[in-house]
Amino acid sequence: MTDLLRQGATLTELSCPVCFSPIFKLKSGDLWCAQCQKRVVVLKDGESPTKATGYMLLTSLESTLLTKVQEVESRIREEADLKKLQELGVILSTLLENLERIKKIKRV
């Protein structure tokens, strides 16, 4: 818990629904249980769990795609074969298009 505070997290008035430990708000805005080592999602009145889990899934997918973009960028940097560079460029373009789509969906 001390490490979270040192990293800029703030203590909230909420408690974890599983272990009842205090919930911290990270700099990213996510809510975090230090005891369970898991993200906590708070639903607003009338909000469906499906919508909240959908947002979490999109965020996870976005993170995965960013990791893949980094991997492709690394391979592009090392590649000398033009045909392979073209293939990597197509892959990179597809990954970036999908990242943009995710960002648009998350804004809605």
Secondary structure, DSSP 8 states (H G I E B T S, - for coil): -HHHHHTT-EEEEEE-TTT--EEEE-TTS-EEETTTTEEE----TT--HHHHHHHHHHHHHHHHHHHHHHHHHHHHHH---HHHHHHHHHHHHHHHHHHHHHHHHHH-
